[in-house]
């Protein structure tokens, strides 16, 4: 068994780390507190080709393997988790189109999505449907050569920039079970009736917008039905969300790593009773536990990513998302404790890490729901422990 990255992955991680340390770390706290959109960082990610990480090479993308994909989100989240969100939702949309789109859809959208000339997100969540996607109420009624879409979506990352936005709808609201009547439509942002109604205020996850979208008699051409066949939307979305759970696990590792780095540096610099607090056993115990948990989470994230490379991996990605997200939160709390009163100050990084870490256990399926997903995978023998 080899627990090391290969040479290409190590070089790629080093390139990402240089970009994050130069372009993101110095400005993240100031821009987050000011509510400033990170336009320059987005431009830098475009130049590096990062908007094409899940786009096949034939359409101009990088087509990264799942482990390299995880490295992107680990490193960017280490600098600023909100910026990782800009790339995350876009990458899931690209993956969905690349895996399930018609050749016409791939030709029309993927080349410009790969460069960042176009950007995207993914329209799943609704006011009354989050983890339970079968409970969505947005409908798409076929009229001639168009679908007429009515409904609402919320918590949509990149909503003000996404075009097209893959939107999960019910093309047959009477279907039983409900998922058999669900489809995904690619909706252009300039379509009449498509309106971004407001930005949702958030505790953390800043730097990218999270919005509500109203869809009122939006007419979508039939050629924008993903895959060209109705009733496959749930399967299409779930296959993309496997990569999404790797994304969240990796972002969690990035947050935890930064919490560790901040705690270690502060403990060596801060003095009490005439010596660095890193000399005190109580602090050493926290640092030792923190470092151990971060490395365990990293290995879990890479393991799940590799499982995705080998095929369907609901159980593995669920495990990784649960474990890594909870490590991120505990790492932020422990780092805050090492900082003492300064950890509660907005002049230090750790309070932002704490606010960002909380979302990791909620997004991409709540951890409690994912525990049932993992359990079912174990019961079916699809995932094995040991």
C-alpha angles and dihedrals in degrees: 000000000000117000094180130096114247121248095266092049092049091051091047092050091050090052091050092047092053091051093048095046092048104036108024113026096058094053107028100094095043095045093044092052091047093049089236119163110236097235095154092051091050089052090052091052089051091053090052091052092241094140087067099052093117096034117102116249092243088066094046100269136126094238093205122199113247094260093053087045088056091050090059093057095040092055098041093046088051085064101034124342094204091061089052086057092059089058096037101062091041092052093051091052091050091048091050092051093044093050101039111013125109118254089255091054092049092049093047099047117015100069092055092040089053092058095041091244083121121032131195147185134186126264109211114116122081134184090264100028127057119136088005097071093170086069095067117128102197108118135197116201118195113234113173109302095346138069115225108216126201128174144069137268129197141189088036112167115213090014093146093051105032117112114181102024115192104227125193110224141165110249089174110030092180096057119123119237090032096228091067089067097049127104140168122239126193105226122193114222094231093058111122111256094029107115134169098215104185148340114251114231112234140194091227139340091091128161091064127062125244110199149179116238126200119206113197118175090326109180112216121184114244089238087069093065102114109247092002093258127097123230099038099093098104093051090047093051095045092052090054092046091062086069087043092060090051087051092053093044090052093046088052090054089051092053092046092048092052091047089052093047093050093047094048094048094045094047091055093047102040116083130202128173089005099304140077110275088233085076091065117094093222090060092042090056091055093046092048093050092044094052092046094051094046092053092046090052091049092053090047091052093049091046091054091046091053090049089057089052089057096048143279109005111172093143097045095047091045091053092048095047092050096046099041095046092052091047089052093055094046091046091054091049093048092047089051090053091051088053092050113193092353089062088068093053123097087220089077128063098233098077089058091050089053093051093047095046094061092066092057093073091049106040124082090022124333116269094244092054090047090054088063090048090053091047093052090049090052093047091051091049092240091121123038131197117211 
